[in-house]
Amino acid sequence: MAVKIIEGDLLLASEDILGHQVNCRGVMGSGVAKGIRARFPEAYTAYQSKCAGERSGTLLGQCQIVRSKGGKYIANLFGQDGFGAGGRYTQEDKLKQALMELREFARSNGLSAALPYRIGSDRGGADWQVVYGIIEEVFKEDEVTLYKLRA
């Protein structure tokens, strides 16, 4: 299979599962996460509940799947603990673990998956080439679509 890159808005994707990276602090305050919070409030509520019951960082590497009222699945991928402007927060190994959980959920349920282009790299500060390599490795036998917003 392959990684497919298309121009478009992840929030309007046709795929069954919309995956995005989240921090372990219960905050969806910018980027794709902020859009998910606005469009799929149940995903935000479930995310906040999960974060409230855990010490910071203990969720790293997990994938929380939430079914939206419209039937779309949201995959909250815990790939970073903290957040802020200009820092390097993404932990590539933890993002990889979460992506593997996402892949297994999609595979076992016959669902398609989409991610934002440059996941974990813009606000999370990771090296995009490293993250892209992880995505290629995790989805080598499956298809995943990366949504790239027009500049």
C-alpha positions, 0 to 999 in steps of 0.5 A: 500500500502507500502513503497518499498526500492530497491537498485539502482540509483534514476536517473535511476528509472522506476517510473513516478515521481522522488522526491527529497528535495531542499532548497529555495536558488536556489542551487542544488549543491550536492547529488541527487539534483546535479544529477537531475540538470545534468540529467534534466536541465529543472527541475533546470531551473524551480527551479531557476526561482521559487526561484528567485521570492520568499523571502528565506523560503517562498517556504517551504512545496511546491512541484514543479512538472516539466515535463522533455523533456523525459517525466519523472516528477521531484518533487522539494520538498521544505523541507529546507531553507538553506544548508551547510556541517554538519548542520540540515536544513530539516524541517520535517513538511515542507517536509511532506507538500511537500510530501503530494502535491507530493502524491496528484499529483501522485494519481490524475494523476495515476502516480508512485513515487520514492524518494531517500532513506534517503531523507532529512537526509544525507545532510539535517541533519534530523533524518531518523527514523522521516522522514521514519515515515512521508513517511509511514504516507503520503503514507499509501494508496499509493505506493512509492519506495525509491532508495538506492545507493549501498555503 
